[in-house]
Amino acid sequence: MLHHAPRPTEAVGRLAALVGPGARLVVLDYAAHEEEGMRAQGDVWLGFQPSELEGAMRDAGLEDVRSITLPSAFCGTGPDRHLRWLACVGRRAPNPGGPETIGSPQAE
């Protein structure tokens, strides 16, 4: 969870480095909020704007980046249930002329 990371952009970069050609990275985290009480839960950041997560993914070399706000039904039942969540996904470019990731039509 990036909201616990001291350097979230760096964390996205390190995660993206693990993503193989043609594969995707999905990051789930809080949408930006002003709930200062969450700092007592160890939150360093009070969520993120979609543009922040998308920018971190693009800076990490991922493409086809997009984000959505999750419906409240998927936001859990814990102390953070009142917060909105974002899902951001980006794809590592496939190797030119190489197979896609396992499970894609080109790799089979």
N, C-alpha and C positions, 0 to 999 in steps of 0.2 A: 504494500500500500504506500503509494508515493507521499501521502499526507504525513507519514511518519519519517520520511527520508530527509536528511539535512540538505541534500543536493538532488532534488528530483530530476532535473534535466540530465545530470550525470548518471543517475540510476536508469533512466530510460535508455541512454546510450549504451550502458553495460548490458542491459537486457537485449537490446537490438543486436548487439554483437554476437549473441547466441543464436540468432534467428538465421536459418539456412536459406539458400536461394529459393525464391518462390513461396516461402513460408510467411506466416503472419504473426505479429505480436499484438496481443489484446491487453490493454490496461484498463482496469476498473478502479475508479476512485470517486471521491466526493466531487460534486459540482461546487463551485465557489459559494460560500455561505459566510455568515457573520456570527456563528455560534461559538463565542469565546470559551464557553464551558467545555468544549471538546478538547481543549488543551490539557485539561485534567486527565483525559484519556491517553495522553501522550502525543496528541496531534501537533505537529510542527507547523503545518500549513492548514489553512481553513478552506480546503478544496481548491479546485482549479477551474478556470474558464476553458471551454472547449478549445479555443485558440491556443492556450498555453500547452495543453497536452498534444495537440496536433503539431504545433511548432517544435516541441521536443522530439517527436517522432520523425519529422522531416529533417531536423538537424542531425538525427542519428542515421540518416541515409535511407529511411523507409519511404515508400511511395504509396499512392492510392490511399492516403490517410483520410479517415473520417471519424466522426464521433456522434453519438446519440445520447440523449438523456433517457435513463431507464424508467419504465413505469413504476409507480410507487409500490405496486404489488411485489416487485422484485427487490425491494430495499430492506428486507429483513425485519426482525422484531426486537433488535437490541437497542441500546441507548442512543444509537444513531439512526433509528428507524424514521425519524422525521426529516432527515437530510435526503437530498436528491443525489443520485449517482450518475456518473458518466461512464460510458464504454467508448474507448478510442482504439481503433484498429489501423495498423499499417502493414504493408507488405514489403519484404525484401525482394528486390528485382531478381528475376531468374538469371542463371548463367546463360550468356548468349550461346545458342547452339547446344546447351546442355539440357538434361532432363529437368523437369519440374520436381517438386517435392513428391515423396511417396504418397500415393493415393490420388494424384492428379491424373487426368486422362493421358497426358503426354508421357508420364512415367510408367504407365502400364503397358 
